[in-house]
Amino acid sequence: MRRRLIKLSAALAAASLTLTACLGGDLPVKVTGEYGKRPEVTFPKDAEPGDKLVISTLHEGKGATVAKGDLVVASYVGYRWNGAGSRLIDSSYAAGRPSAFPSGKLIPGLDKALVGRKVGSRVAAVIPPEEGYGAQGNAQHQVGAHDSLVYVLDLHATYSKNSRAQGKTQPPPEATLPAVADAGAGRAPKVTVPRSAPPSTLQVRTLVEGSGPAVRANQLVVLHFTGVLWRTGKEFYSTWSEGRPAGEILGVGQDIKAFDEGLVGQKVGSRMLLVVPPKWGYGSQGLAHYGIKGDDTLIYVVDILGAH
């Protein structure tokens, strides 16, 4: 549901490596720079990108392997390339934080570049139109039907459907608030709504206290969460049902107010209970697509998996 919608190894961060792309001599661009820092990409003069997908691991990481369906956190640059030249179309470095890539829902070439790679790797991909945006191109990025794409990505973390809060279980909240029962890895927690009127103010309770760093405003935060209507006790959305966690930017007004106020400052690894009156959620307009009325109180159980 998208209304809200890295930690580098010290050795890698300090290394002064110059990386030159190669895959049997097939990769037609040169990439220089250190893992974790913005790469420099040099395109050959008077050359066209060709019609084959070319993927090269420029630096091999030692972390977890990206599986299909994972949410991947990566820093990247992306270029449009055709016979007339190249143009930068996107970069995580402009925002000063990495981005989240939902593998399995990306253009085919990017999916193939990510799946099977290890966290800590730098990967370059030259993606022809057939493995990119196809004949329709992408007007938002000014990518035409015959344009290839070039991406260089530093993989910082990967999160699966089974990722979960890890920490010290806290005493259950008071009886006037919903009860939450763990349902196991890969499944949304079970929420039981009490037979009483909902509270009129935002309620934030820690169910599991993690030991990671506190979430800061303007970070990319990886969350598993489920949303339940107090009125019916029914789930209206769940990242577990979506098959992967979500990447959210918190504390800057891109999220519902409850997430900004209730999650910023909490520790990575925690599971949080949020009880959200309308003015801390979707307001008097509600959100009809998910069956949320303007006077609905919402219940969220949120696992804070990472902050980058």
N, C-alpha and C positions, 0 to 999 in steps of 0.2 A: 504494500500500500504506500503510494509515493506522494503523500502530502509533505513528507519529510524527505520526502521523497519526494614503530617499525624500527621497529627498533633495529638498526643496522649493527652487524658485527663490528666490534671496534677494529679488528684487524682489517676488515674490508674497507671501513670508512677511512682508515689511515693509509691504505695502500695507494701507491702512485703508479697505477697501471695504465698503459696505453693499449687500447683494444682495437684491433683491426678486424673487420668482419670478413669471414671466409667460410665457405662451405663447398669444398672442392672447386674453389675459384668461381662459384656461381653467383655469389651475392655481389651485386654491382654497385654497392655504395660502401663508403669507408666511414667507420664510426670510431671516434676517439674520446677519451675521458675516463674518469673513474666511476666505478659502480657507486650509485647513490648521489652522484652529481649529474647535472644536465649534460647529456652527450652532445658532441658536435658531429653532424652528419654531412659528409661531402658527397655531392652527386657528380658523376662523370659528365664532362662537357660533350654536347652533341651526341648524346646517347638516349635511347628509349628504354623503358623498364623491362620489356619483354612480357610474355604471356604465362609465365610459370610462377607458382607460389614458391618462394625461397625463404627458409627459416634458418637462422643461425644462432646458436648459443655462444655468445661472446665471452661470457664468464660463467662457469659452472658453480652453482651454489651447493650448499650441503644441507639445506633445510628440507621441510616436508615437500612431497611431490603434489603438484596441482592435479586434482581429479576432476573429471567432467561434472559440472554442476556446482563446483565450489565458487565462493566469492573470493576473488583475488584482489589484493591490495598492491598497487604498483605505481611507481613514478614513470612518466613516459613523455615522449614527443611523437607527434604524428604529422606526416607530410603528404601532400598531394603531389604526384609526379606524372608528367606526360612528356611528349616530344618537345613541348615549348619550354619546359623547365620544371622547377619544383617550388612548392610554397608550404610553409608551416601552417597547419590548419588547427592544431590543438596541442596543448602542453599542460601537464600538471604543475609545472614549475611556476607558471603565472600566478596560481593560487597559493603557492607555498606549502602545499600538502599533496600527498598522493591521491589517487582515485581508486574507486572500487569497480571491478570488472566482473559481472555475473556470467561466468563461463556457461556455455550452452545457449546463451541468448545474444551472443555477439555476432558480428559478421563472421563467416566461416573461416577466413584466414586468421583472424585474431584468436578464435577458439583453438585452432590448430597450433598457433604460436604459444599458447599458454598451457594447454593440457599436456601433462607429462613432464613439465619443467619443474625444477626445484627452486624453492624459496632461496634467495640469495643470488639468483642468476640474473644476468643481463642477456636479453633476447632481442634480436633484430628480425624483422619480417618485411619482405617485399611482397605485396598482395595485389595480384591482378584484379581487374574488375569482376571477373567471374567468381572470385573468392572474397570480394568486397561488397560494394553497394549495387553491383550489377548494372543493367542497362538503364535503370532509373536514376543512378547517381545519388547524391545527397545534397540537396539545395542548401541546407543549413551550413554546411562546411564548404560550399561551392565546389563540390566534387562532381565532375561530369561522368557521362556514361563510359568514356574511354580512359578514365584516369586510374592509375595505380596508386596504392597507398604504401607508405613506408613508416613503420613503427619501430621504435627502440624502447624497450620496457625493462625496468629494474623491478624484480619481483620481491616484495617485502614480506608478504604473509598470505596464507590461504586458509579459508574457513569453510568447513563442510556443514551439511545439515545436522550432523551429530555434535558439532561444537556446542559447548555448554558452559554455564557458570561453574567456577571452581573456587571454593573458599570455605569459610566457616559458617555453618548453618546457624541462623539466629532464632531467638524465640518467636513463635507465631504472633501475628498482629492481634489486636484486641478483637473480641467477638463481633463488634459492630462493623468490622471491615471484612472483605472477602477472605475465605480460606483458600490456600493454594497448596496443591499436592503435586509433587514431582511425578512425571509420567515416564521417565527414562530418556536416554539420549535419543535425539532425533524426533521427539514428540513434544507437543506443546503441553505445558503444565495444565492440570485440571483446576478450574476456578469455580468455587461454590459461593454464590451470592447470599448474604444473610437476609432474613425476612424483616427488614427494617428500611426506613427511608435512607437514601444516600446522604453522605455528608455534603455540606454546602461549600466547603473549601477543599483545595487540593491536598490530598493525603499521600505522603511518600514514606514507604517502609522498606527497610533492608531485610530481605529473606535469607540471602547468602551474602556474606561479606568477603569480597575478593581481596587479594594481597597486591594487586597491580597498582600502577600510578593512577592518580585522580584524573578524570576526564576534564579537559580544558575546552573553553569556548573556541569555536572555529577549527576544531579538529575533525578529521574523518573518524567516526566512531562506528564500529561494527557491532550490530545488535541482532539478537534473536528476540522476537516479542510476539505476544498474542494479545488481541483486543477482544473484550467481552462487554456486552451491554448489561448494565445493572438492571434495566427494566425487564429483560427476558432471560438473562443468564446465558445467552447464546453467543458463541464466538462470531465476530464479524470479519476478522482478518487474523492471519497468522503467517509469520515467515517460515515456520516449520511446514505449513501446508504448501508454501511456495517452493520449498525444497532447498533453500539456502538462507543464510542470514542476509541482512540489509546493511548497506553503508549509508550513514546519515551524517550531515553536518549540523552540529548542535551549538546552541548558544548564540546564534546570529539571526534568529527570526525566520529561518527557513522551515522550521519544525513547528508543531503545535506547542503552545506555551508550556504545557505540562512537561514535555520532554526537555525543553530548554532549561526550565527551572528545576525539574526533578532529577535530571541525570547528570548535568554538569556538576563536577565536584565529587561524584561517586567513583569508587575504585573499579578498575578493570578486574573482571572475574566475578563481579557481584550479580546477584539476581534481585531485582527491585519490584515492588508492588506500587503502582500508581493508581489512585482513585481520582478521576478527572471530571469535575463538574463542567457544564457546557462552556463557560467563559475561559476555561483553561484548555479546552479542546477545539471543537469546530464551531462554537458559538451558536447563535440562534438560527443560523442557516442549516446547521447539521451537515450531513453528507449522505445524500439520498442513495447514491450508488451502493453504499454499504449498509443501508437501512438505519442510519443514525439520524434521529430526530433532533430538532433544535433544543429540546429540553432533556436530552439523554445524558446521563452520567456514564462515563466509560471507565472500564477497568483494564489496565495493562499490566502484564507481567513481562519484565524485560531482563534478558541476560546481556550484560555488557562484556563483549568478547575481546575487544581490542580498541585502542585509540592511537591514531597515527597523525 
